[in-house]
Amino acid sequence: MPVMPICRQPIIDHRGGTIVSLHVTALTREDGTGLRAPWPYGAPPVGPDALRLTGALTAQVGADGTAEVRTLVAQDLAPAIVERPAGTLERELHRVFVPAATQGPTAVHAALLLAVEDWDGTTRDAVAQDVLDELAPTLADAVGATVRARLKDDEPQGLTGGAVLGGSVAGLRDTLASWPREDFALVQTSLLVPAGADAGALAQELVVTGPAQDTYRLRVEWRIRHLPVADDVLHLQVHYGDFVVAEAGGRQTLVANRPRPSDWETFGLVRLGGDRVALLAPNGDYVSAAGGGGREVLAVGDRIGEWETFRVEEVMVDRIALRAFNGHYVSAYHGGGRELVANRPVRDEYEVFTLHRP
């Protein structure tokens, strides 16, 4: 049972539900003398070139679901944004969408493999994939058993309340034991989310021993947030006929360059009262005008704030304009083919969107 490629942006169904996601939020290194410092810690040759992370992410959604194992895209953990305090990260590794009508708990588990790389940070990626293929059957069986055990203990309608943070899956270390210890260090984290669980975050520190007895402390968070039922489901078409797309379902800039709509071109409209609305991207993030307006429009918001709130102007039947928090209009520059921006002080044809419903 080889693991499948990961889909980090699941498609929501706009009928409400829950997003369960795993994030890395901090990383520190402690050497053999007990000295602790944030990662990255100084220029070469003080430290290795890369701290490589990959892994297998397993989820079973509800009592009737099937445990699926997917690969975490191999990546370096050095923070990409220099403005962040040393050692802090904000990187989403995985997310799962749980529809509102799901019966029973949802179980999610991450088996993370950490490799300290001396060169370009990719030398162990192929070996890591072989390890993940070996682990996949154990992971699928263990996560499925977790859900079955919880259902045996509790009636489905009684599964309410908070989520449960867990750790290891039995048998995983035995499967990994046949591989050279110096290749990878394994850490595990899991979460059991009962139906009706409250929104919130649960943090855990995962300790990894690397080469030369260096210790890496990886802080991860499981986050749970609820999605509203969309009041309308729409495709947005710009002046020259292209449709607006949230690439990969979300987490990127919105672009108006699709000749026809499909999943990534479908948005949920949430009415906030009066002429104010929010737009849900296909992955469950909210459309946001960066800086409140004047810049690009992205599908990155995890909650509705000022930047995720737009005012609607009805131009005519099924034709609207959207104004960002600072009052500027959202515009498809040159009528389409490029990124959306929220920087037009007056409305013209490039700032009008035609609505289509799936």
VMD Tcl script that draws the C-alpha trace (Angstrom):
set ca {
  {0.00 0.00 0.00}
  {2.11 2.97 -1.19}
  {1.20 6.37 0.20}
  {-0.60 8.77 -2.11}
  {0.62 12.25 -3.01}
  {-0.62 14.78 -0.52}
  {-3.45 17.17 -1.30}
  {-2.88 20.02 1.14}
  {-5.93 21.92 -0.07}
  {-9.05 19.73 0.24}
  {-12.19 20.92 -1.52}
  {-15.00 21.93 0.83}
  {-18.68 21.49 -0.02}
  {-19.93 24.92 1.25}
  {-22.57 23.26 3.48}
  {-20.62 23.89 6.65}
  {-18.07 21.73 8.39}
  {-14.73 21.76 10.16}
  {-11.13 22.23 9.04}
  {-8.54 20.23 11.01}
  {-4.98 21.31 10.21}
  {-1.42 20.63 11.39}
  {1.09 23.48 11.69}
  {4.76 23.84 12.63}
  {5.15 26.94 14.81}
  {8.67 26.82 16.30}
  {11.99 25.01 16.07}
  {14.99 25.07 18.40}
  {18.26 23.12 18.51}
  {20.09 21.95 21.60}
  {23.63 20.58 21.19}
  {25.41 17.99 23.32}
  {26.53 20.63 25.84}
  {22.97 21.74 26.53}
  {23.29 24.99 24.55}
  {19.91 25.85 23.01}
  {19.38 28.22 20.12}
  {16.70 28.95 17.53}
  {16.89 27.46 14.08}
  {18.49 28.60 11.81}
  {21.41 29.38 14.08}
  {24.23 31.23 12.37}
  {25.94 31.03 9.02}
  {27.76 28.00 7.55}
  {29.82 26.20 8.61}
  {28.29 26.59 12.09}
  {25.24 24.52 11.18}
  {24.11 22.07 8.50}
  {22.61 23.44 5.32}
  {19.11 22.04 5.75}
  {16.81 20.40 8.25}
  {14.66 18.26 5.98}
  {11.11 17.30 6.94}
  {8.86 14.76 5.29}
  {6.35 12.27 6.59}
  {3.08 10.39 6.26}
  {-0.21 12.03 7.19}
  {-3.17 9.76 7.89}
  {-6.81 10.72 8.33}
  {-10.12 8.94 8.75}
  {-13.12 11.25 8.55}
  {-16.07 9.86 10.51}
  {-17.22 6.37 11.35}
  {-17.96 5.49 7.74}
  {-14.74 6.92 6.34}
  {-11.63 5.08 5.15}
  {-8.18 5.78 6.55}
  {-6.08 7.45 3.85}
  {-2.32 7.92 4.04}
  {-0.71 10.77 2.13}
  {2.84 12.04 1.75}
  {3.99 15.33 3.21}
  {5.90 17.23 0.54}
  {9.58 17.16 1.53}
  {10.71 20.59 2.69}
  {13.32 22.51 4.64}
  {12.32 24.03 7.96}
  {14.39 27.21 7.82}
  {11.96 30.11 8.22}
  {11.29 31.84 4.93}
  {10.11 35.16 6.38}
  {12.96 37.14 7.92}
  {10.67 39.43 9.93}
  {9.63 36.58 12.22}
  {11.41 36.19 15.57}
  {14.25 33.67 15.43}
  {13.08 30.10 15.78}
  {9.42 30.79 15.02}
  {7.57 29.37 12.07}
  {4.06 29.47 10.70}
  {3.87 26.63 8.24}
  {0.81 24.53 7.52}
  {1.68 20.91 6.79}
  {-1.74 19.36 6.24}
  {-5.46 19.96 6.47}
  {-8.56 17.78 6.47}
  {-12.13 18.89 5.77}
  {-14.85 17.29 7.91}
  {-18.36 17.88 6.49}
  {-20.99 19.07 8.96}
  {-23.08 15.92 8.57}
  {-20.20 13.57 9.49}
  {-21.19 10.92 12.05}
  {-18.61 9.87 14.61}
  {-15.07 11.08 15.32}
  {-12.31 12.06 12.94}
  {-8.80 10.74 13.60}
  {-5.67 12.35 12.18}
  {-2.06 11.25 12.65}
  {1.31 12.56 11.46}
  {4.46 10.43 11.32}
  {7.19 12.99 10.64}
  {10.69 12.09 9.46}
  {13.41 14.64 10.15}
  {16.81 14.49 8.43}
  {19.76 16.82 8.98}
  {21.31 17.44 5.57}
  {24.90 18.58 4.99}
  {24.47 19.71 1.40}
  {21.49 20.65 -0.73}
  {18.84 19.12 1.51}
  {17.48 16.52 -0.91}
  {19.82 13.54 -0.63}
  {17.49 11.45 1.54}
  {14.18 12.23 -0.16}
  {14.06 9.01 -2.21}
  {14.90 6.87 0.82}
  {12.24 8.73 2.80}
  {9.61 7.76 0.24}
  {10.61 4.08 0.59}
  {10.25 4.37 4.38}
  {6.80 5.96 4.04}
  {5.66 3.17 1.71}
  {6.68 0.66 4.40}
  {4.83 2.58 7.11}
  {1.59 3.13 5.19}
  {-0.21 -0.18 5.99}
  {0.58 0.16 9.71}
  {-0.67 3.73 9.74}
  {-3.93 3.00 7.93}
  {-4.73 0.05 10.20}
  {-3.89 1.97 13.37}
  {-5.95 5.07 12.56}
  {-8.93 2.95 11.47}
  {-8.68 0.98 14.73}
  {-8.66 4.24 16.72}
  {-12.00 5.29 15.24}
  {-13.54 1.84 15.71}
  {-12.41 1.73 19.35}
  {-13.91 5.13 20.09}
  {-17.21 4.15 18.49}
  {-17.27 0.99 20.60}
  {-16.79 3.01 23.78}
  {-19.35 5.73 22.99}
  {-22.55 6.03 21.04}
  {-22.01 8.23 17.94}
  {-24.49 10.84 19.11}
  {-22.63 11.13 22.40}
  {-19.30 12.08 20.82}
  {-19.21 15.78 21.67}
  {-16.81 18.05 23.46}
  {-13.08 18.67 23.11}
  {-10.51 16.98 20.94}
  {-7.92 14.55 22.34}
  {-4.21 15.04 21.64}
  {-2.31 11.80 21.30}
  {1.08 10.44 20.32}
  {2.48 7.23 18.93}
  {0.91 4.59 16.76}
  {1.81 1.10 17.98}
  {4.17 -0.81 15.71}
  {5.47 2.19 13.81}
  {8.90 2.18 15.41}
  {9.25 -1.55 14.78}
  {8.62 -1.00 11.10}
  {11.16 1.81 11.02}
  {13.81 -0.18 12.91}
  {15.05 -1.92 9.74}
  {16.22 1.41 8.30}
  {19.55 3.04 9.24}
  {19.06 5.13 12.35}
  {21.27 7.93 11.02}
  {19.00 8.48 8.02}
  {15.96 9.78 9.90}
  {14.58 10.62 13.28}
  {10.88 9.83 13.75}
  {8.33 11.87 15.70}
  {4.59 11.28 15.90}
  {1.54 13.31 16.80}
  {-2.17 12.54 16.50}
  {-5.55 14.07 17.19}
  {-8.99 12.58 17.77}
  {-11.77 15.05 16.99}
  {-15.24 14.07 18.25}
  {-18.27 15.24 16.32}
  {-19.17 18.70 17.56}
  {-15.71 19.44 18.98}
  {-15.04 23.05 19.89}
  {-12.80 25.22 17.75}
  {-9.32 25.85 19.11}
  {-5.69 24.75 19.02}
  {-3.72 22.01 20.79}
  {0.07 22.33 20.87}
  {2.72 19.67 21.35}
  {6.53 19.73 21.50}
  {8.17 16.89 19.58}
  {11.77 16.09 20.54}
  {14.09 14.65 17.89}
  {17.65 13.40 18.44}
  {19.85 14.01 15.42}
  {23.51 13.37 14.50}
  {26.15 14.16 17.13}
  {23.40 13.93 19.77}
  {21.95 17.28 18.78}
  {18.35 17.64 19.96}
  {15.72 19.40 17.88}
  {12.53 20.58 19.54}
  {9.72 20.92 17.03}
  {6.59 22.70 18.22}
  {3.46 21.66 16.32}
  {-0.18 22.67 16.64}
  {-3.35 20.92 15.62}
  {-5.98 23.54 14.87}
  {-9.74 23.11 14.61}
  {-11.97 25.76 13.07}
  {-15.56 25.68 11.91}
  {-16.82 26.87 8.53}
  {-20.21 28.54 8.07}
  {-22.83 27.39 5.61}
  {-22.44 29.50 2.47}
  {-25.48 31.60 1.56}
  {-24.65 31.26 -2.12}
  {-22.15 29.36 -4.28}
  {-20.68 31.28 -7.20}
  {-18.29 31.45 -10.12}
  {-16.89 34.95 -10.78}
  {-16.41 35.93 -14.42}
  {-14.45 39.04 -15.40}
  {-14.88 41.52 -18.26}
  {-13.22 39.55 -21.07}
  {-14.82 36.25 -20.09}
  {-12.23 34.49 -17.93}
  {-13.16 33.07 -14.53}
  {-11.46 33.83 -11.21}
  {-9.44 30.92 -9.79}
  {-7.92 30.17 -6.39}
  {-4.86 28.21 -7.55}
  {-4.51 24.81 -5.84}
  {-7.78 25.59 -4.07}
  {-6.30 28.44 -2.03}
  {-3.30 29.88 -0.15}
  {-2.27 31.88 -3.21}
  {-3.18 35.05 -5.10}
  {-6.49 34.97 -6.96}
  {-6.07 35.07 -10.74}
  {-8.60 35.73 -13.53}
  {-7.41 33.40 -16.29}
  {-9.63 30.32 -16.51}
  {-11.74 29.82 -19.67}
  {-14.31 27.73 -17.80}
  {-15.13 27.10 -14.10}
  {-14.44 23.97 -12.06}
  {-13.67 23.24 -8.38}
  {-10.94 25.85 -7.90}
  {-13.14 28.50 -9.53}
  {-16.02 27.94 -7.05}
  {-16.50 30.32 -4.10}
  {-18.94 30.36 -1.21}
  {-20.53 33.70 -0.36}
  {-21.25 34.33 3.33}
  {-23.55 37.26 4.11}
  {-22.44 39.28 7.15}
  {-25.31 41.75 7.29}
  {-26.20 44.75 5.17}
  {-24.01 44.91 2.08}
  {-21.06 43.13 3.73}
  {-19.96 39.66 2.63}
  {-17.06 37.23 2.90}
  {-15.91 34.75 0.26}
  {-14.82 31.20 1.02}
  {-12.17 29.73 -1.27}
  {-12.42 26.06 -2.31}
  {-9.99 24.97 0.43}
  {-11.92 26.64 3.27}
  {-9.81 29.80 3.60}
  {-11.35 33.24 3.23}
  {-10.53 35.60 0.39}
  {-8.51 38.50 1.78}
  {-7.49 41.92 0.43}
  {-3.88 42.21 1.60}
  {-3.39 45.23 3.83}
  {-7.11 45.90 3.76}
  {-6.82 47.05 0.13}
  {-4.36 48.61 -2.27}
  {-2.59 45.33 -2.99}
  {-3.22 41.79 -4.20}
  {-6.22 39.62 -3.30}
  {-5.39 36.23 -1.80}
  {-7.17 33.15 -0.44}
  {-5.34 33.00 2.91}
  {-7.68 34.08 5.73}
  {-8.46 31.56 8.47}
  {-11.15 33.82 9.97}
  {-13.32 36.75 8.93}
  {-11.65 40.03 9.85}
  {-11.51 43.47 8.28}
  {-9.34 42.31 5.37}
  {-11.75 39.43 4.64}
  {-14.84 41.64 4.59}
  {-16.04 43.14 1.30}
  {-18.92 45.47 0.49}
  {-21.07 44.45 -2.46}
  {-22.42 46.89 -5.01}
  {-25.07 45.45 -7.29}
  {-24.45 46.81 -10.79}
  {-27.33 44.92 -12.41}
  {-28.84 41.43 -12.15}
  {-26.01 38.96 -11.37}
  {-23.33 41.61 -11.87}
  {-21.53 43.00 -8.82}
  {-18.53 45.02 -7.69}
  {-16.57 44.35 -4.50}
  {-15.01 47.00 -2.26}
  {-12.22 46.16 0.17}
  {-11.90 47.50 3.71}
  {-10.14 50.70 2.59}
  {-12.88 51.43 0.03}
  {-10.95 50.46 -3.10}
  {-12.56 48.20 -5.67}
  {-11.36 44.69 -6.48}
  {-10.18 44.75 -10.09}
  {-9.30 42.21 -12.77}
  {-6.46 44.20 -14.29}
  {-6.94 44.73 -18.06}
  {-10.15 42.73 -17.89}
  {-8.56 39.38 -17.05}
  {-5.52 37.17 -17.51}
  {-3.72 38.45 -14.42}
  {-3.93 38.64 -10.63}
  {-6.77 40.38 -8.87}
  {-5.89 43.59 -7.02}
  {-7.91 45.79 -4.66}
  {-6.54 49.18 -5.66}
  {-9.07 50.98 -7.87}
  {-10.64 54.14 -6.37}
  {-13.48 54.21 -8.91}
  {-15.55 51.50 -10.58}
  {-15.28 50.71 -14.27}
  {-15.76 47.61 -16.44}
  {-12.67 45.85 -15.03}
  {-14.14 46.08 -11.52}
  {-17.44 44.34 -12.39}
  {-17.89 40.58 -11.94}
  {-20.64 38.49 -13.52}
  {-22.03 35.79 -11.22}
  {-22.67 32.21 -12.36}
  {-24.01 29.42 -10.18}
  {-22.87 25.79 -10.50}
}
mol new
graphics top color blue
foreach p $ca { graphics top sphere $p radius 0.5 }
foreach p [lrange $ca 0 end-1] q [lrange $ca 1 end] { graphics top cylinder $p $q radius 0.2 }
display resetview
